[in-house]
Amino acid sequence: MPGTGEILSHSRRFPVSETVKFWYLKNINVFEGLTAEEMTRLDEMTRMSTIRPHQPITFPDEVTKNIYVLKKGHVKISRIDADGREMILEIVGPGELFGELSLLGDNAEGQTSDLVQSLDDVLICAIRSDDFESMMRGSPELTFRVTKRIGMRLRRFEERVTDLVFKDVRQRILAFLLRYAEEFGNVRDGSVSIPLHLSHQEIALLTGAARQTVTTILNQLRAEDLIDFSRTGITLRDIAALERESGK
């Protein structure tokens, strides 16, 4: 469909069959409550693709008329300053929207300031902003769900800013681990296991710390038996103790 193809230009993409695409759309929470007719219309106006890990989805200053829905995997949304320094704004997981500022009227020209990259194997759905706005005008339930998700993301961002202002570096890392566990963790035998898609450098960028400081504090927490970690994930062993120390 014209207008949804730019996400295919940056790296190898692997198209998803129409039947599978419709199933994935139907099972994304933000689309719950849509009628069969609305789902068919949505299916016709979207393009869904898989993206390999660590590939760009949008670049800063790129003109895009799309919003995106993430069905599988995780993406990193960053800003890059004039000196090439990165600031990570958000880690987005399955079922989340991104590029939605165009829905708020803040992106009339379709130009993005964000670098969006896949962290693992991603299944992504691209929808033209004007098509999605048209659907929202006809569906109060969809409008409510989208607005609620935007509000939740803004609240998470505010929490991070508060952490940067009022907490020391160890508390900030603890708060990050707890938020990450809340969003992406799985409870098992009283502990919370989190698949880790981020490097220590990326955790440092999210917490306002140096990479070596992140490594040191994670090792301290493991020595204190509060967490354990490997290349693939982190396990939080004592949530209550972590919450007390983080000031949550």
C-alpha positions, 0 to 999 in steps of 0.5 A: 500500500502506498505510504507504508513502504518506507520502513522497508527501505533501511534493512532486509524485511520479511513480509508476513502473509495476509492471514497471519497479519490479520490474526496479529492485528486482531490480537493486539490489545489496542484493537480489542472491541473493533467490529469485524468490518473495522478489523477488515478495514484496518487490515487493508490499510496496514503493512506488517513486516519482520525486522532483524535485531539491531536494525533502524526503523526510522531515522532522525529528520526522516519524513514519515506519515506512519504510526507503528504498532509493535506486535512482537519484540522490542524497539529502542527510541533515541535522540542523537545530539549534534555531537553524536551522543545518544539519549534513550527515550523509551524501550517499547514492547509488544502491543505498544504504539510508537510514532504516535505524536502525529496523532496529537497534532505535533508532527504535521509535516511528518518529520521525526526527531527520533532514531528507532531501532529493533533490539531483537526480532521484531514484528511491526505493523505500519499504518498511515497516520491519516488512516488511523486518525480516520478510524479513531474518529469513528471509534470512541473505544479505539480513541480511548485505548490509544489515549490511555497508552499515550498517557501511560508512556508519558507517566513512565517518562515522568518517573524517569525524569524524577529518578534522575533529579532525586535519586542517586545512581544505585537507586536509579538503576534499581528503579530501572530494573523494577520498571523493566520487570513490571513491563517485561518480566515473568514471575517464577518461584517468587522471583521475576525473570526479565529477558535482557535486550539491552547492553550495560551501555544502554542501561547507563543511557537510560539511568544517567550513569556511566557504563562501568558504574552500571556493571559495578552496581549490577555485580554488587547486587548479585553479590548481595543476592538481590539479583542474578544475571546472564547474557540473556536476562536478569532475575530479581530475587528480592523485589521487596528489598529492591523496592525499599532501597529504590525509594519506590 
